[in-house]
Structure formats: C-alpha cells, structure tokens
Amino acid sequence: MGTDWVPALVRDGTDPAELQQVARTHATLSHALRTQGRNDDALRMWREVDERLRGLLVLDTDADGGWPSHRVAVIGDNPLFPPEWRRAAWSTLLPDRLAAWSARWRHWYDAVMDGQFRHYLHRLRTWEASRELAHFQTELIAAARATEGRTNAWTRKPVFLEARQRRL
C-alpha cells in the first residue's frame, strides 16, 4: 500500500467486490501521487480511500503496536525485474495476490542470481537505456528551442548556433 507493504487479512464480512474496487482506486491514486508529484486533491482522496481500505482489512501489528512493513522499492525500483512486475509492485496488492506475487518475485530473483535470463536482461537494459536516451534527447531539444528567442551574447556565437542547429 503506497511505499510499503503491510501484512493484512481481509476483515470478516467484507464484500469482495467492494474490496477489489477500493483496492483499485487506492492503487490508482497511489500511482498518481508517486508519478505526478504533490497534488492536494489527490492526496485528500488517497487519504479517504486509504482509511476506507484499512477499514476492510485487519493490519498486522508488531509488539509496539506499529505495522511491520516491507519497502515496495525492493521490487518496484529493482532493474532485475521485468517492468510490468515493477509497476505491479507499486499497486495495492491484497493478501490473496501478494503471496503469489512474492513467490514469483523470489523465483525470478533466484534464477537471475543463478545466471538465467541473461539474454532477456540484456535486451531489457538496452530497451531502458533507449528510453532514457529518448527522454534526454527530448529535454535537449526543448532546451535548444528555449534559446532561439534569446539575445544573450553566448547565444549569438557561431559555435553555439551550430551546436543548436545540429540538435534541432
């Protein structure tokens, strides 16, 4: 849930359809907050949905009354896992789904550490590098375009004009 997984059980009498709907909404809002930055309306809605979700679950507590939690980033930011698995890690995983995902992640990680899937990992690394290069190229072009209307001395130098023209 959010940046941590908290062990939980489904509260007795919970409607499975309602739980699925609340979990989907929670995941959508969590993703929006993580990827789109601070948004007070989304944060307010997330807090309401988070409270509703907590009401449908029995969260495990430790000896201090806190929730034992596990960081999502261990999977969600780990380049050894396929991108769709990393995205799934950031979603709200209900107890019945987390066990299956956990087994899948452990099997994959152990296989990768054993030297399997090298070809896939090389292709994945190439794909991610190409996406990153495309992102930087977009930023470089935007920065070059932003200088077109400038009249500073450095923007009129032939070496700069030539470099900007090569980017555009």
C-alpha positions as CSV (number, residue, x, y, z in Angstrom):
1,M,0.0,0.0,0.0
2,G,1.8,3.1,-1.2
3,T,5.6,2.8,-0.5
4,D,5.2,-0.1,2.0
5,W,3.5,-3.5,2.0
6,V,1.8,-4.1,5.4
7,P,0.8,-7.7,6.2
8,A,-3.0,-7.8,6.5
9,L,-6.0,-10.1,6.5
10,V,-9.4,-9.4,5.0
11,R,-11.9,-8.4,7.7
12,D,-14.7,-10.9,8.2
13,G,-17.9,-9.9,6.3
14,T,-16.0,-7.7,3.8
15,D,-17.7,-7.7,0.3
16,P,-15.0,-9.0,-2.1
17,A,-16.3,-6.7,-4.9
18,E,-16.1,-3.6,-2.7
19,L,-12.6,-4.6,-1.5
20,Q,-11.4,-5.0,-5.2
21,Q,-12.9,-1.6,-6.1
22,V,-11.4,0.2,-3.1
23,A,-8.0,-1.5,-3.8
24,R,-8.1,-0.5,-7.5
25,T,-8.9,3.1,-6.5
26,H,-6.2,3.1,-3.9
27,A,-3.6,1.8,-6.4
28,T,-4.6,4.4,-9.0
29,L,-4.3,7.3,-6.5
30,S,-1.0,5.9,-5.1
31,H,0.4,5.7,-8.6
32,A,-0.8,9.2,-9.4
33,L,0.8,10.6,-6.2
34,R,4.1,8.8,-6.9
35,T,4.4,9.8,-10.5
36,Q,2.7,13.2,-10.8
37,G,4.0,14.8,-7.7
38,R,2.2,16.7,-5.0
39,N,-1.5,17.2,-5.6
40,D,-3.6,18.2,-2.6
41,D,-6.9,16.9,-4.1
42,A,-5.3,13.6,-5.0
43,L,-3.7,13.4,-1.6
44,R,-7.0,14.1,0.2
45,M,-8.8,11.5,-1.9
46,W,-6.0,9.0,-1.3
47,R,-6.3,9.5,2.5
48,E,-10.0,8.9,2.3
49,V,-9.6,5.7,0.2
50,D,-6.7,4.6,2.4
51,E,-8.9,4.9,5.5
52,R,-11.7,3.0,3.8
53,L,-9.3,0.3,2.7
54,R,-7.9,0.0,6.2
55,G,-11.4,-0.5,7.5
56,L,-11.8,-3.5,5.2
57,L,-8.5,-5.1,6.4
58,V,-7.0,-6.3,9.6
59,L,-3.5,-4.9,9.6
60,D,-0.9,-7.0,11.4
61,T,0.8,-5.1,14.3
62,D,4.2,-5.6,15.9
63,A,5.0,-5.6,19.6
64,D,5.0,-1.8,19.7
65,G,1.6,-1.5,18.0
66,G,3.1,-0.4,14.7
67,W,2.7,-2.1,11.4
68,P,5.5,-4.3,10.3
69,S,6.1,-3.2,6.7
70,H,8.2,-4.0,3.8
71,R,9.5,-1.5,1.3
72,V,8.0,-1.7,-2.2
73,A,11.1,-0.2,-3.8
74,V,12.9,-3.5,-3.2
75,I,10.9,-4.8,-6.2
76,G,9.4,-1.6,-7.7
77,D,12.8,0.0,-8.4
78,N,14.8,-3.1,-9.0
79,P,16.1,-3.3,-12.6
80,L,16.4,-7.0,-12.4
81,F,12.6,-7.4,-12.6
82,P,10.5,-7.0,-15.7
83,P,8.9,-3.5,-16.0
84,E,5.4,-4.8,-15.7
85,W,6.3,-6.6,-12.5
86,R,7.9,-3.4,-11.1
87,R,4.7,-1.5,-11.9
88,A,2.6,-4.2,-10.2
89,A,4.7,-4.0,-7.1
90,W,3.6,-0.3,-6.6
91,S,0.0,-1.2,-6.7
92,T,-2.2,-2.2,-3.8
93,L,-1.8,-6.0,-3.5
94,L,-4.4,-7.7,-1.5
95,P,-3.4,-10.6,0.8
96,D,-4.6,-13.3,-1.7
97,R,-2.5,-11.8,-4.5
98,L,0.6,-10.8,-2.5
99,A,1.5,-14.5,-1.8
100,A,1.5,-15.4,-5.5
101,W,3.5,-12.2,-6.5
102,S,6.0,-12.9,-3.7
103,A,6.6,-16.4,-4.9
104,R,7.0,-15.2,-8.5
105,W,9.5,-12.5,-7.4
106,R,11.6,-14.9,-5.3
107,H,11.7,-17.5,-8.1
108,W,12.7,-14.8,-10.7
109,Y,15.4,-13.2,-8.4
110,D,16.9,-16.6,-7.6
111,A,17.0,-17.6,-11.2
112,V,18.6,-14.3,-12.2
113,M,21.2,-14.7,-9.4
114,D,21.9,-18.2,-10.8
115,G,22.7,-16.7,-14.2
116,Q,19.5,-17.4,-16.0
117,F,17.6,-14.9,-18.3
118,R,20.8,-13.1,-19.3
119,H,19.6,-12.5,-22.9
120,Y,16.3,-11.0,-21.6
121,L,18.1,-8.8,-19.1
122,H,20.5,-7.5,-21.8
123,R,17.5,-6.7,-24.0
124,L,15.7,-5.1,-21.1
125,R,18.8,-3.0,-20.3
126,T,19.0,-1.9,-23.9
127,W,15.3,-1.0,-24.0
128,E,15.6,1.0,-20.8
129,A,18.7,2.8,-22.0
130,S,17.0,3.7,-25.3
131,R,14.0,5.1,-23.3
132,E,16.3,7.1,-21.1
133,L,18.3,8.4,-24.1
134,A,15.0,9.4,-25.8
135,H,14.0,11.3,-22.7
136,F,17.3,13.2,-22.6
137,Q,17.1,13.9,-26.3
138,T,13.6,15.4,-25.7
139,E,15.0,17.6,-22.9
140,L,18.0,18.6,-25.0
141,I,15.8,19.7,-27.9
142,A,13.5,21.6,-25.6
143,A,16.5,23.4,-24.1
144,A,17.8,24.2,-27.5
145,R,14.4,25.6,-28.6
146,A,14.2,27.7,-25.5
147,T,17.3,29.6,-26.5
148,E,16.0,30.5,-30.0
149,G,14.5,33.8,-28.9
150,R,17.4,34.7,-26.6
151,T,19.7,37.6,-27.4
152,N,22.5,36.9,-24.9
153,A,26.0,37.2,-26.4
154,W,26.6,33.5,-25.9
155,T,23.5,32.6,-27.9
156,R,24.9,34.5,-30.9
157,K,28.2,32.8,-31.1
158,P,28.7,30.7,-34.2
159,V,29.8,27.6,-32.2
160,F,26.6,27.8,-30.2
161,L,24.4,28.4,-33.2
162,E,26.0,25.5,-35.0
163,A,25.5,23.2,-32.0
164,R,21.9,24.3,-31.5
165,Q,21.1,23.7,-35.2
166,R,22.6,20.2,-35.0
167,R,20.1,19.4,-32.2
168,L,17.1,20.8,-33.9
